[in-house]
Amino acid sequence: MTDIGWGPVLSESEGYGRLGDNSDDYTLLTHQDIDKLARAGYKPHQHASHGMIFFRKQNKLWDLYEQKGFAMMQMRFDGTLGFPGGLMDEGEAPIQCLNRELHEEIGLDLTKHAFSDDERIASYLHEGKNLVLHFYLKEVSAEEFFALETNTLHAPEYGIETLGIIRVPLFTMGDGLRGFPAFLTNHFAGNARSELITGLMAAKLFTQEDMEKAIKAYKDFIKNRSLIENMLE
C-alpha cells in the first residue's frame, strides 16, 4: 500500500491514535498528579478529554437477558471505537476541551448537558506518547439520551470526525459471549476499552462479578481466535 502521508493538519497528532496500545501502557493518575499538572499549565504533556454519556434501565431484553442500560460510544474517523472528545487546545483546561469537543462531535447542547469538573472519574498518562487522557462520566434520562443521539446528526463534525453513534450492548446472551463481551473484542482507540469498563463500574451498571465474567469471555475468545489463525497460516 502506498504511503500518502498525513499532511499538515494530521502530522502533529497522528501518533496519538496509533493502534496497538494496551492497558499496561497507561498509568492511572492521582488527584495530586492532576493538581500538579494544572499548576504547571498542563505542560509539558499533550492532553485529551473524552466523556461517556449513559442512562440506566433495568429490564429483560426479549424476556431473556438482563439489560443494564445504554452507554454512548462512536465510530471514529479512523475506523476504531471511542468516546466523543479530543485533544486540548492551547490555553484550555480539560473540562473546557471536553465540552468544546462534544459540541463539535455530537452537537451537545452546553446550556443543558455541559460536563463539569466533578464528573471526571479518571485520568491516565501514556509516557511513550507524552499524553494525558481525562475521562468523564455523565448520567442522563432515557428521553435525554435518545434526544442526544438524534442531535448527533446535526453536529458540526458528523461525517468527518464522528461517523456514527453506537449504543454499547449492556447485556450478555445465552452463550456467555454475544452482547457486551463480544463488543469488547472490537478495535478501540487508545485505552477506550479500559475507559468503558471503568465508566460502567463507576456508574454501577455492572457488578464486579459480572464484569469479570465479561472480560474473561472476551479474552478467551481473542485467545482462541488467535490460536486458530496461527494454525491456518
GROMACS elastic network, one bead per residue, 0.5 to 0.9 nm:
[ bonds ]
;  ai    aj funct       b0    kb
    3     6     6  0.89019   500
    4     7     6  0.86090   500
    5    11     6  0.80103   500
    6     9     6  0.74176   500
    6    10     6  0.53856   500
    6    11     6  0.50531   500
    6    12     6  0.88062   500
    6    14     6  0.76240   500
    7    10     6  0.58690   500
    7    11     6  0.57812   500
    8    11     6  0.55863   500
    8    12     6  0.75644   500
    9    12     6  0.71567   500
    9    13     6  0.81704   500
   10    13     6  0.55611   500
   10    14     6  0.55574   500
   11    14     6  0.56283   500
   11    15     6  0.80498   500
   12    15     6  0.75237   500
   12    16     6  0.89977   500
   13    16     6  0.57703   500
   13    17     6  0.76724   500
   13    87     6  0.86983   500
   14    17     6  0.57604   500
   14    18     6  0.69130   500
   15    18     6  0.54502   500
   15   129     6  0.75352   500
   16    19     6  0.89970   500
   16   129     6  0.65574   500
   16   131     6  0.76060   500
   16   190     6  0.77470   500
   17    78     6  0.83278   500
   17   189     6  0.63835   500
   17   190     6  0.63355   500
   18    21     6  0.76324   500
   18   189     6  0.78287   500
   18   190     6  0.75522   500
   19    80     6  0.87625   500
   19   187     6  0.82543   500
   19   188     6  0.81518   500
   19   189     6  0.69062   500
   19   190     6  0.71154   500
   20   189     6  0.89675   500
   20   190     6  0.79727   500
   21    24     6  0.81895   500
   21    25     6  0.64506   500
   21    26     6  0.86467   500
   21   189     6  0.82280   500
   21   190     6  0.57876   500
   21   191     6  0.69186   500
   22    25     6  0.56447   500
   22    26     6  0.76817   500
   22   190     6  0.76652   500
   22   191     6  0.67554   500
   22   194     6  0.88822   500
   23    26     6  0.57237   500
   23    27     6  0.84469   500
   23   190     6  0.88186   500
   23   191     6  0.63442   500
   23   193     6  0.86535   500
   23   194     6  0.67609   500
   24    27     6  0.74123   500
   25   125     6  0.82377   500
   25   126     6  0.59018   500
   25   127     6  0.77065   500
   25   128     6  0.79100   500
   25   191     6  0.87011   500
   26   124     6  0.57345   500
   26   125     6  0.53744   500
   26   127     6  0.75969   500
   26   132     6  0.89458   500
   26   191     6  0.76868   500
   27   123     6  0.84025   500
   27   124     6  0.52839   500
   27   125     6  0.50895   500
   27   126     6  0.66247   500
   27   127     6  0.82639   500
   28   122     6  0.71230   500
   28   123     6  0.60102   500
   28   125     6  0.65852   500
   29    32     6  0.79959   500
   29    33     6  0.57878   500
   29    34     6  0.69033   500
   29   122     6  0.73919   500
   29   123     6  0.55236   500
   29   124     6  0.55254   500
   29   125     6  0.68058   500
   30    33     6  0.50362   500
   30    34     6  0.64697   500
   30    35     6  0.87186   500
   30   122     6  0.84346   500
   30   123     6  0.78083   500
   31    34     6  0.51147   500
   31    35     6  0.61808   500
   31    36     6  0.86114   500
   31   123     6  0.88538   500
   32    35     6  0.50747   500
   32    36     6  0.61764   500
   32    37     6  0.86711   500
   33    36     6  0.51474   500
   33    37     6  0.63105   500
   33    38     6  0.87306   500
   34    37     6  0.50454   500
   34    38     6  0.61702   500
   34    39     6  0.86725   500
   34    42     6  0.86170   500
   34   123     6  0.78478   500
   35    38     6  0.50689   500
   35    39     6  0.62642   500
   35    40     6  0.87026   500
   36    39     6  0.51977   500
   36    40     6  0.63756   500
   36    41     6  0.88621   500
   36    42     6  0.83096   500
   37    40     6  0.50861   500
   37    41     6  0.63988   500
   37    43     6  0.67647   500
   37    44     6  0.87166   500
   37    45     6  0.86803   500
   38    41     6  0.51002   500
   38    42     6  0.51099   500
   38    43     6  0.82706   500
   38    93     6  0.80440   500
   39    42     6  0.72115   500
   40    43     6  0.57870   500
   40    44     6  0.81388   500
   41    44     6  0.83504   500
   41    91     6  0.80101   500
   41    93     6  0.84473   500
   42    45     6  0.64905   500
   42    46     6  0.77899   500
   42    47     6  0.75673   500
   42    92     6  0.89933   500
   42    93     6  0.78452   500
   42    94     6  0.89115   500
   43    46     6  0.72481   500
   43    47     6  0.88230   500
   44   130     6  0.80689   500
   45   129     6  0.87853   500
   45   130     6  0.53072   500
   45   131     6  0.56473   500
   45   132     6  0.66698   500
   46    87     6  0.75604   500
   46    88     6  0.73182   500
   46   129     6  0.84694   500
   46   130     6  0.62886   500
   46   132     6  0.62690   500
   46   133     6  0.87224   500
   47    86     6  0.85297   500
   47    87     6  0.59109   500
   47    88     6  0.54491   500
   47    89     6  0.85367   500
   47    94     6  0.73403   500
   47   130     6  0.86196   500
   47   131     6  0.56467   500
   47   133     6  0.58695   500
   47   134     6  0.75574   500
   48    85     6  0.72953   500
   48    86     6  0.51957   500
   48    88     6  0.52331   500
   48    89     6  0.89742   500
   48    94     6  0.69810   500
   48    97     6  0.74452   500
   48    98     6  0.79256   500
   48   131     6  0.75984   500
   48   132     6  0.63724   500
   48   134     6  0.61641   500
   48   135     6  0.87032   500
   49    84     6  0.85306   500
   49    85     6  0.54981   500
   49    86     6  0.56618   500
   49    87     6  0.66251   500
   49    88     6  0.71278   500
   49    94     6  0.58792   500
   49    95     6  0.72821   500
   49    96     6  0.89636   500
   49    97     6  0.63601   500
   49    98     6  0.51211   500
   49    99     6  0.89005   500
   49   101     6  0.83298   500
   49   123     6  0.89170   500
   49   132     6  0.85634   500
   49   133     6  0.57893   500
   49   135     6  0.59318   500
   49   136     6  0.77259   500
   50    82     6  0.86296   500
   50    83     6  0.57866   500
   50    84     6  0.55937   500
   50    86     6  0.64516   500
   50    97     6  0.88034   500
   50    98     6  0.60380   500
   50   101     6  0.83578   500
   50   102     6  0.82723   500
   50   133     6  0.76303   500
   50   134     6  0.63262   500
   50   135     6  0.51220   500
   50   136     6  0.63004   500
   50   137     6  0.88598   500
   51    83     6  0.60624   500
   51    84     6  0.60587   500
   51    85     6  0.65212   500
   51    98     6  0.71454   500
   51   102     6  0.80766   500
   51   115     6  0.82952   500
   51   120     6  0.84998   500
   51   134     6  0.84250   500
   51   135     6  0.56816   500
   51   137     6  0.56913   500
   51   138     6  0.74361   500
   52    71     6  0.68444   500
   52    72     6  0.62304   500
   52    73     6  0.71724   500
   52    83     6  0.63341   500
   52    84     6  0.75640   500
   52   135     6  0.78007   500
   52   136     6  0.62431   500
   52   138     6  0.62663   500
   52   139     6  0.84904   500
   52   195     6  0.87350   500
   52   196     6  0.78031   500
   52   199     6  0.71287   500
   53    70     6  0.85461   500
   53    71     6  0.59049   500
   53    72     6  0.55625   500
   53    73     6  0.82439   500
   53   136     6  0.86384   500
   53   137     6  0.61594   500
   53   139     6  0.59024   500
   53   140     6  0.70424   500
   53   145     6  0.77601   500
   54    69     6  0.74088   500
   54    70     6  0.55313   500
   54    72     6  0.61935   500
   54   137     6  0.79180   500
   54   138     6  0.64664   500
   54   139     6  0.50979   500
   54   140     6  0.61564   500
   54   141     6  0.81979   500
   54   142     6  0.85497   500
   54   145     6  0.71349   500
   54   200     6  0.89563   500
   54   203     6  0.86124   500
   55    68     6  0.88606   500
   55    69     6  0.57001   500
   55    70     6  0.55736   500
   55    71     6  0.67166   500
   55   138     6  0.85737   500
   55   139     6  0.55096   500
   55   140     6  0.53828   500
   55   141     6  0.57470   500
   55   142     6  0.59473   500
   55   144     6  0.88895   500
   55   145     6  0.69859   500
   56    67     6  0.89801   500
   56    68     6  0.60428   500
   56    70     6  0.64594   500
   56    71     6  0.85877   500
   56   139     6  0.80392   500
   56   140     6  0.85095   500
   56   141     6  0.79923   500
   56   142     6  0.78424   500
   56   203     6  0.86619   500
   56   205     6  0.71194   500
   57    67     6  0.69047   500
   57    68     6  0.53981   500
   57    70     6  0.74348   500
   57   142     6  0.81175   500
   58    66     6  0.69445   500
   58    67     6  0.56868   500
   58    69     6  0.63678   500
   59    63     6  0.83878   500
   59    65     6  0.80904   500
   59    66     6  0.59590   500
   59    67     6  0.54268   500
   59    68     6  0.70726   500
   59    69     6  0.83044   500
   60    64     6  0.57338   500
   60    65     6  0.52489   500
   60    67     6  0.59383   500
   61    64     6  0.56635   500
   61    65     6  0.50002   500
   61    66     6  0.63212   500
   61    67     6  0.60399   500
   61   171     6  0.83493   500
   62    65     6  0.68651   500
   63    66     6  0.84996   500
   64   173     6  0.82866   500
   64   174     6  0.86273   500
   65   171     6  0.63937   500
   65   172     6  0.67451   500
   65   173     6  0.63592   500
   65   174     6  0.80018   500
   66   170     6  0.83424   500
   66   171     6  0.58452   500
   66   172     6  0.75721   500
   66   173     6  0.88942   500
   67    70     6  0.84970   500
   67   169     6  0.80781   500
   67   170     6  0.57629   500
   67   172     6  0.81805   500
   68   169     6  0.88287   500
   68   170     6  0.55572   500
   68   171     6  0.65536   500
   68   205     6  0.59377   500
   68   206     6  0.76264   500
   69   142     6  0.89793   500
   69   168     6  0.88943   500
   69   169     6  0.83343   500
   69   170     6  0.62378   500
   69   171     6  0.85634   500
   69   205     6  0.74689   500
   70   142     6  0.86772   500
   70   145     6  0.85538   500
   70   167     6  0.60664   500
   70   168     6  0.61975   500
   70   169     6  0.70677   500
   70   170     6  0.65232   500
   71   145     6  0.89692   500
   71   166     6  0.82504   500
   71   167     6  0.57118   500
   71   168     6  0.54131   500
   71   169     6  0.80706   500
   71   170     6  0.78963   500
   71   196     6  0.87800   500
   71   200     6  0.83442   500
   72    83     6  0.74475   500
   72    84     6  0.86581   500
   72   145     6  0.85382   500
   72   149     6  0.83361   500
   72   165     6  0.67863   500
   72   166     6  0.59086   500
   72   167     6  0.51554   500
   72   168     6  0.64382   500
   73    81     6  0.69526   500
   73    82     6  0.57886   500
   73    84     6  0.69246   500
   73   164     6  0.87073   500
   73   165     6  0.59257   500
   73   166     6  0.50777   500
   73   167     6  0.63465   500
   73   168     6  0.68854   500
   73   196     6  0.89039   500
   74    80     6  0.85085   500
   74    81     6  0.57848   500
   74    82     6  0.55985   500
   74    83     6  0.58963   500
   74    84     6  0.67257   500
   74   162     6  0.66025   500
   74   163     6  0.71370   500
   74   164     6  0.56090   500
   74   166     6  0.51497   500
   74   167     6  0.82302   500
   75    78     6  0.81794   500
   75    79     6  0.64485   500
   75    80     6  0.60347   500
   75    82     6  0.66390   500
   75    83     6  0.85452   500
   75   161     6  0.87427   500
   75   162     6  0.62304   500
   75   163     6  0.53233   500
   75   164     6  0.53499   500
   75   165     6  0.64143   500
   75   166     6  0.69632   500
   76    79     6  0.55400   500
   76    80     6  0.55121   500
   76    81     6  0.58838   500
   76    82     6  0.65424   500
   76    83     6  0.85130   500
   76    84     6  0.86727   500
   76   160     6  0.85958   500
   76   161     6  0.59904   500
   76   162     6  0.51484   500
   76   163     6  0.57697   500
   76   164     6  0.76296   500
   76   189     6  0.83817   500
   77    80     6  0.75123   500
   77   159     6  0.80001   500
   77   160     6  0.63926   500
   77   162     6  0.59432   500
   77   163     6  0.60857   500
   78    81     6  0.87015   500
   78   161     6  0.82878   500
   78   189     6  0.86990   500
   79   163     6  0.87503   500
   79   187     6  0.81820   500
   79   188     6  0.88538   500
   79   189     6  0.88585   500
   80   186     6  0.79883   500
   80   187     6  0.54148   500
   80   188     6  0.51258   500
   80   189     6  0.55397   500
   81   166     6  0.87245   500
   81   186     6  0.75260   500
   81   187     6  0.62893   500
   81   189     6  0.58684   500
   81   192     6  0.75597   500
   81   193     6  0.85648   500
   82    85     6  0.87063   500
   82   188     6  0.59416   500
   82   189     6  0.54920   500
   82   190     6  0.81387   500
   82   191     6  0.86768   500
   82   192     6  0.55226   500
   82   193     6  0.79331   500
   82   196     6  0.88777   500
   83    86     6  0.89117   500
   83   189     6  0.86432   500
   83   192     6  0.69321   500
   83   195     6  0.88581   500
   83   196     6  0.85933   500
   84    98     6  0.83455   500
   84   101     6  0.71590   500
   84   102     6  0.59152   500
   84   105     6  0.64948   500
   84   106     6  0.72371   500
   84   162     6  0.80035   500
   85    97     6  0.77695   500
   85    98     6  0.56759   500
   85    99     6  0.81057   500
   85   100     6  0.82863   500
   85   102     6  0.57551   500
   85   104     6  0.88655   500
   85   105     6  0.74001   500
   86    97     6  0.74032   500
   86    98     6  0.71719   500
   86   101     6  0.60776   500
   86   102     6  0.85726   500
   87    97     6  0.72003   500
   87    98     6  0.86468   500
   87   101     6  0.83100   500
   87   133     6  0.89002   500
   88    91     6  0.83527   500
   88    92     6  0.62892   500
   88    93     6  0.74205   500
   88    94     6  0.66750   500
   88    96     6  0.83035   500
   88    97     6  0.52035   500
   88    98     6  0.80354   500
   88   101     6  0.88693   500
   89    92     6  0.56150   500
   89    93     6  0.84777   500
   89    97     6  0.69909   500
   90    93     6  0.87896   500
   92    95     6  0.80878   500
   92    96     6  0.59153   500
   92    97     6  0.61247   500
   93    96     6  0.52936   500
   93    97     6  0.62601   500
   93    98     6  0.87594   500
   94    97     6  0.50636   500
   94    98     6  0.62139   500
   94    99     6  0.88460   500
   94   117     6  0.85378   500
   94   133     6  0.89692   500
   94   134     6  0.69045   500
   95    98     6  0.50315   500
   95    99     6  0.63242   500
   95   100     6  0.86016   500
   95   115     6  0.70896   500
   95   116     6  0.66291   500
   95   117     6  0.61371   500
   95   120     6  0.84757   500
   95   134     6  0.86698   500
   95   136     6  0.88035   500
   96    99     6  0.53916   500
   96   100     6  0.61650   500
   96   101     6  0.85456   500
   96   115     6  0.88764   500
   97   100     6  0.52554   500
   97   101     6  0.60528   500
   97   102     6  0.85391   500
   98   101     6  0.52189   500
   98   102     6  0.60661   500
   98   103     6  0.85439   500
   98   114     6  0.89217   500
   98   115     6  0.75861   500
   98   134     6  0.87977   500
   98   136     6  0.85546   500
   99   102     6  0.51778   500
   99   103     6  0.61275   500
   99   104     6  0.86252   500
   99   108     6  0.78187   500
   99   110     6  0.70632   500
   99   114     6  0.61108   500
   99   115     6  0.64111   500
   99   116     6  0.88221   500
  100   103     6  0.52546   500
  100   104     6  0.63284   500
  100   105     6  0.87067   500
  100   108     6  0.88144   500
  100   110     6  0.87045   500
  101   104     6  0.50490   500
  101   105     6  0.59411   500
  101   106     6  0.82253   500
  101   107     6  0.89857   500
  101   108     6  0.88860   500
  102   105     6  0.50938   500
  102   106     6  0.54714   500
  102   107     6  0.64412   500
  102   108     6  0.55987   500
  102   109     6  0.88208   500
  102   110     6  0.88660   500
  102   114     6  0.88484   500
  102   155     6  0.89853   500
  103   106     6  0.57786   500
  103   109     6  0.66532   500
  103   110     6  0.71581   500
  103   155     6  0.70999   500
  103   156     6  0.79901   500
  103   157     6  0.89765   500
  104   107     6  0.56821   500
  104   108     6  0.76128   500
  104   155     6  0.58639   500
  104   156     6  0.52250   500
  104   157     6  0.55578   500
  104   158     6  0.81390   500
  105   108     6  0.79269   500
  105   152     6  0.72413   500
  105   155     6  0.57336   500
  105   156     6  0.64585   500
  105   158     6  0.60919   500
  105   160     6  0.87449   500
  105   161     6  0.68196   500
  105   162     6  0.60106   500
  106   148     6  0.76098   500
  106   149     6  0.78729   500
  106   151     6  0.69104   500
  106   153     6  0.75273   500
  106   154     6  0.77840   500
  106   155     6  0.51470   500
  106   156     6  0.78923   500
  106   157     6  0.75029   500
  106   158     6  0.70459   500
  106   162     6  0.76658   500
  106   165     6  0.83764   500
  107   110     6  0.88313   500
  107   148     6  0.78032   500
  107   151     6  0.60734   500
  107   152     6  0.53863   500
  107   153     6  0.80179   500
  107   154     6  0.65435   500
  107   156     6  0.70072   500
  107   157     6  0.84594   500
  107   158     6  0.86372   500
  108   111     6  0.88168   500
  108   112     6  0.83707   500
  108   113     6  0.67811   500
  108   114     6  0.74806   500
  108   148     6  0.69949   500
  108   151     6  0.77313   500
  108   152     6  0.77952   500
  108   155     6  0.79942   500
  109   112     6  0.56242   500
  109   113     6  0.58632   500
  109   114     6  0.70106   500
  109   148     6  0.85931   500
  110   113     6  0.52550   500
  110   115     6  0.80397   500
  111   114     6  0.65250   500
  113   138     6  0.86484   500
  113   140     6  0.85360   500
  115   118     6  0.84449   500
  115   119     6  0.66951   500
  115   120     6  0.86820   500
  115   136     6  0.77187   500
  115   137     6  0.82054   500
  115   138     6  0.70689   500
  116   119     6  0.55688   500
  116   120     6  0.76247   500
  116   136     6  0.85631   500
  117   120     6  0.57923   500
  117   136     6  0.83288   500
  118   121     6  0.79550   500
  118   136     6  0.85569   500
  119   135     6  0.85351   500
  119   136     6  0.53089   500
  119   137     6  0.54997   500
  119   138     6  0.65692   500
  120   123     6  0.79052   500
  120   134     6  0.70637   500
  120   135     6  0.56996   500
  120   137     6  0.63879   500
  121   134     6  0.80951   500
  121   135     6  0.60316   500
  121   136     6  0.55174   500
  121   137     6  0.66617   500
  121   198     6  0.83373   500
  121   199     6  0.77011   500
  121   202     6  0.76893   500
  122   133     6  0.82840   500
  122   134     6  0.61105   500
  122   135     6  0.53044   500
  122   136     6  0.71453   500
  122   195     6  0.82821   500
  122   198     6  0.82471   500
  122   199     6  0.89702   500
  123   132     6  0.68066   500
  123   133     6  0.54128   500
  123   135     6  0.59989   500
  123   136     6  0.89538   500
  124   131     6  0.81948   500
  124   132     6  0.54731   500
  124   133     6  0.51058   500
  124   134     6  0.66112   500
  124   135     6  0.84074   500
  125   128     6  0.89098   500
  125   129     6  0.86144   500
  125   130     6  0.73116   500
  125   131     6  0.58321   500
  125   133     6  0.65048   500
  126   129     6  0.55728   500
  126   130     6  0.58504   500
  126   131     6  0.51974   500
  126   132     6  0.62902   500
  126   133     6  0.81133   500
  127   131     6  0.65804   500
  127   132     6  0.83852   500
  128   131     6  0.77996   500
  129   132     6  0.86824   500
  133   191     6  0.88947   500
  135   195     6  0.71576   500
  135   199     6  0.85117   500
  136   199     6  0.81118   500
  137   199     6  0.65211   500
  137   202     6  0.83548   500
  137   203     6  0.80121   500
  138   203     6  0.89435   500
  139   145     6  0.89460   500
  139   203     6  0.81680   500
  140   143     6  0.81442   500
  140   144     6  0.59990   500
  140   145     6  0.62159   500
  141   144     6  0.51343   500
  141   145     6  0.61338   500
  141   146     6  0.87208   500
  142   145     6  0.50623   500
  142   146     6  0.62805   500
  142   147     6  0.86482   500
  143   146     6  0.53121   500
  143   147     6  0.62630   500
  143   148     6  0.86549   500
  144   147     6  0.50899   500
  144   148     6  0.60849   500
  144   149     6  0.86274   500
  145   148     6  0.50943   500
  145   149     6  0.62570   500
  145   150     6  0.87869   500
  146   149     6  0.51083   500
  146   150     6  0.63886   500
  146   151     6  0.86988   500
  147   150     6  0.51709   500
  147   151     6  0.61452   500
  147   152     6  0.88482   500
  148   151     6  0.50494   500
  148   152     6  0.64527   500
  149   152     6  0.55208   500
  149   153     6  0.78297   500
  149   165     6  0.68871   500
  149   166     6  0.89489   500
  150   153     6  0.61186   500
  150   154     6  0.81466   500
  151   154     6  0.56048   500
  151   155     6  0.68728   500
  152   155     6  0.50875   500
  152   156     6  0.87571   500
  152   157     6  0.89187   500
  152   158     6  0.67354   500
  152   162     6  0.87703   500
  152   164     6  0.80832   500
  152   165     6  0.75292   500
  153   156     6  0.87471   500
  153   158     6  0.61293   500
  153   159     6  0.84502   500
  153   164     6  0.82644   500
  154   157     6  0.84772   500
  154   158     6  0.68406   500
  155   158     6  0.52489   500
  155   159     6  0.89180   500
  155   162     6  0.89330   500
  156   159     6  0.86896   500
  156   160     6  0.85191   500
  157   160     6  0.51796   500
  157   161     6  0.54678   500
  157   162     6  0.61430   500
  157   163     6  0.87653   500
  158   161     6  0.63853   500
  158   163     6  0.62116   500
  158   164     6  0.74391   500
  159   162     6  0.55161   500
  159   164     6  0.74640   500
  160   163     6  0.65691   500
  162   165     6  0.76138   500
  167   170     6  0.86366   500
  168   179     6  0.86526   500
  168   180     6  0.71886   500
  168   183     6  0.73870   500
  169   172     6  0.80602   500
  169   179     6  0.55398   500
  169   180     6  0.52428   500
  169   181     6  0.89838   500
  169   183     6  0.72484   500
  170   179     6  0.69129   500
  170   180     6  0.54292   500
  170   205     6  0.84579   500
  170   206     6  0.88021   500
  171   178     6  0.85343   500
  171   179     6  0.55623   500
  171   180     6  0.56308   500
  171   181     6  0.86009   500
  172   175     6  0.79885   500
  172   176     6  0.59253   500
  172   177     6  0.65099   500
  172   178     6  0.59831   500
  172   180     6  0.56376   500
  172   181     6  0.69530   500
  172   182     6  0.87103   500
  172   214     6  0.79112   500
  173   176     6  0.56817   500
  173   177     6  0.66127   500
  173   178     6  0.53765   500
  173   179     6  0.58437   500
  173   180     6  0.84764   500
  174   177     6  0.77469   500
  174   178     6  0.77390   500
  175   178     6  0.66581   500
  176   179     6  0.82426   500
  176   181     6  0.76293   500
  176   213     6  0.83514   500
  176   214     6  0.76743   500
  176   217     6  0.68670   500
  177   180     6  0.73631   500
  177   181     6  0.51869   500
  177   182     6  0.55358   500
  177   183     6  0.89542   500
  177   214     6  0.74352   500
  177   217     6  0.58747   500
  177   218     6  0.68338   500
  177   221     6  0.80778   500
  178   181     6  0.61826   500
  178   183     6  0.77096   500
  179   182     6  0.55363   500
  179   183     6  0.62899   500
  180   184     6  0.65012   500
  180   214     6  0.69751   500
  180   218     6  0.87407   500
  181   184     6  0.52547   500
  181   185     6  0.70763   500
  181   213     6  0.84810   500
  181   215     6  0.64489   500
  181   216     6  0.82891   500
  181   217     6  0.60626   500
  181   219     6  0.86565   500
  182   185     6  0.53721   500
  182   186     6  0.76061   500
  182   214     6  0.85996   500
  182   217     6  0.81105   500
  182   218     6  0.60581   500
  182   221     6  0.83528   500
  183   186     6  0.58678   500
  183   218     6  0.82667   500
  184   187     6  0.81355   500
  184   188     6  0.85050   500
  184   193     6  0.68890   500
  184   214     6  0.85337   500
  184   215     6  0.78012   500
  184   218     6  0.62673   500
  184   219     6  0.87415   500
  185   188     6  0.87769   500
  185   218     6  0.60175   500
  185   219     6  0.78745   500
  185   221     6  0.80317   500
  185   222     6  0.69657   500
  186   193     6  0.88874   500
  187   193     6  0.85506   500
  188   191     6  0.70577   500
  188   192     6  0.57243   500
  188   193     6  0.59496   500
  189   192     6  0.56490   500
  189   193     6  0.78421   500
  190   193     6  0.79798   500
  191   194     6  0.53423   500
  191   195     6  0.62267   500
  191   196     6  0.86939   500
  192   196     6  0.59926   500
  192   197     6  0.85976   500
  193   196     6  0.51175   500
  193   197     6  0.64354   500
  193   198     6  0.86577   500
  194   197     6  0.51368   500
  194   198     6  0.60735   500
  194   199     6  0.84903   500
  195   199     6  0.59194   500
  195   200     6  0.85073   500
  196   199     6  0.50772   500
  196   200     6  0.61420   500
  196   201     6  0.85716   500
  197   200     6  0.52579   500
  197   201     6  0.62094   500
  197   202     6  0.85531   500
  197   211     6  0.78852   500
  198   201     6  0.52572   500
  198   202     6  0.60541   500
  198   203     6  0.85523   500
  199   202     6  0.50462   500
  199   203     6  0.60583   500
  199   204     6  0.85048   500
  199   205     6  0.88764   500
  200   203     6  0.50785   500
  200   204     6  0.61666   500
  200   205     6  0.54669   500
  200   206     6  0.63027   500
  200   211     6  0.89471   500
  201   205     6  0.61825   500
  201   206     6  0.57323   500
  201   207     6  0.72078   500
  201   208     6  0.75862   500
  201   211     6  0.80568   500
  202   205     6  0.78281   500
  202   206     6  0.88245   500
  203   206     6  0.79620   500
  204   207     6  0.67572   500
  206   209     6  0.79939   500
  206   210     6  0.60329   500
  206   211     6  0.59872   500
  207   210     6  0.52227   500
  207   211     6  0.62131   500
  207   212     6  0.85719   500
  208   211     6  0.52334   500
  208   212     6  0.61113   500
  208   213     6  0.86590   500
  209   212     6  0.51875   500
  209   213     6  0.62739   500
  209   214     6  0.87371   500
  210   213     6  0.51705   500
  210   214     6  0.62826   500
  210   215     6  0.87342   500
  211   214     6  0.50676   500
  211   215     6  0.61435   500
  211   216     6  0.85368   500
  212   215     6  0.51770   500
  212   216     6  0.61027   500
  212   217     6  0.85684   500
  213   216     6  0.51819   500
  213   217     6  0.61436   500
  213   218     6  0.87355   500
  214   217     6  0.51343   500
  214   218     6  0.62952   500
  214   219     6  0.86365   500
  215   218     6  0.52724   500
  215   219     6  0.61137   500
  215   220     6  0.84975   500
  216   219     6  0.51526   500
  216   220     6  0.59541   500
  216   221     6  0.84835   500
  217   220     6  0.52067   500
  217   221     6  0.61901   500
  217   222     6  0.87445   500
  218   221     6  0.51131   500
  218   222     6  0.62844   500
  218   223     6  0.86638   500
  219   222     6  0.51056   500
  219   223     6  0.61181   500
  219   224     6  0.85956   500
  220   223     6  0.50812   500
  220   224     6  0.61037   500
  220   225     6  0.84736   500
  221   224     6  0.52161   500
  221   225     6  0.60201   500
  221   226     6  0.85464   500
  222   225     6  0.51139   500
  222   226     6  0.61457   500
  222   227     6  0.86873   500
  223   226     6  0.52027   500
  223   227     6  0.63439   500
  223   228     6  0.88332   500
  224   227     6  0.50776   500
  224   228     6  0.63116   500
  224   229     6  0.86620   500
  225   228     6  0.51873   500
  225   229     6  0.61714   500
  225   230     6  0.86127   500
  226   229     6  0.50729   500
  226   230     6  0.61066   500
  226   231     6  0.86183   500
  227   230     6  0.51772   500
  227   231     6  0.63009   500
  227   232     6  0.88319   500
  228   231     6  0.51052   500
  228   232     6  0.63852   500
  228   233     6  0.89312   500
  229   232     6  0.51551   500
  229   233     6  0.64424   500
  230   233     6  0.53296   500
